[in-house]
Amino acid sequence: MTESLFAPIIAIFSGITLFLLSVFVIWWLFSRRANYGRGRRITMSQRDILASYNVINKDASKISEIMKAEPFDESRINEAKFLAERINENAEKMKKYVSQGIEKIGKYDVIKKYNKEFKK
């Protein structure tokens, strides 16, 4: 009599346990996938920022070298103007990519959580 009473209870408990375990495994897989996506987006944004910095820094170094040269004539002034315009164009081009990447990173829940903690 008692064996027939415990059998449905054990079956229900086993079913609930298997259900909760499967929900946990599915949640873990999705969170792992989401973390991978976040890491990839952050890496891409870091790469874009570094590339834009290197391009601008290279042209700024050239302008600095032109300004240090002794025979400062009209051709050097024109070259410096050209490089300054190129810096401006490159900065505008990179602004789009960098701002889009940072905006996408800012949408992640983890980033919002950390921002709330830092504001305290």
N, C-alpha and C positions, 0 to 999 in steps of 0.2 A: 504494500500500500504506500509506504513512504518512498519507495523507489519510483513509483509512477508520479508522485507529487514533485519530486526534485528534477525529474527529466525535463519538463517544460521550462522550469526556472533556469536550469543550466543552459538550455538551448537559447532562451531569450538573452541571458547574460553573455553567452558566446557571440550571438549575433550583434548585440550592441558593441561589444569589444571589437569585433572585426570591422564593423562600420566605422567606429571612431578611429581605429588604426588606419583604415584606408583613407579617411578624410585627412588625417594628419600627414600621411605620405604624399597625397595629392597636393596639399598646401605647401609642404616642404619642397616638392619639385617646382611648383609655380614660383615660390619665393626665390629659389635658387636661379631660375631662369630670369626673373626680374632683376636680381642682383647682377647677373652677367650683363644684361642689357644696360644697366646703369653704369657699370664699370667701363663698358665699351664706349658709351656716350661721353663719359668724363675723359677718357683717354683721347677720343677724337677732338674734344674741345681743347684739351691741353696741347695737342699737336697743332691745331689751328692757331692758337695764341702764340706758341713758340715760333711757328713759321712766319706769322705776321711781324713779330718782334725782330726776327732775323733779317727779313727783307727791309724793314724800316731802318734798322741799325746799320746795315751795310751801306745804304744810301746816305745816311747821316754821317757815317765815317768818311765817305768820299767827299762830302761837303766840307767836313772839318779839314781834310787834307788839302783841299783846294784853297780854303781860307788861310792856311798856314804858309802856302807857297809865296815866295818873294815877288816874282814878277806878276803882279795882280793886274791882269789886263781884261779887256772886254770878253775875250773867249772864255776865260775862267768864270767871269760873272754869269755868262750865258749858261755854262755848264752847271753852275751852282743853282741857277734858277730852274733848269731842266730837272735836276735831281730833286729839288724841293717840290716841284709839281708832281714828280713821280712818287715821292713819299706821300703826298696828299691823295693821289689816286689809289695807291696801294692800301692806304689806311681806310679809305672809303669802301674798297672792295672787301677787305678783311672784316670790316665792321659788321657786314651782313652775316657772314658765316659765324663769327665769334658770338655775336648777340643771339643768333638762332640757337647755337649750341648751349649757351648759358641759360637761355630761356627754357629749353627742353629739360635741362638738368634741374632747374628750379621747380619744375612741376612734380618731381618725385616726392613721395610722402616722407621719405627718410630725410631729405634736405629740409623740408618744412618742419619736421620734428626737431632737428638740430637748431634751426633758426629760432624756434620758440624757446629752446633751452638757453641759447646765448642771450636772448633779450631779457631774461630774468635778472 
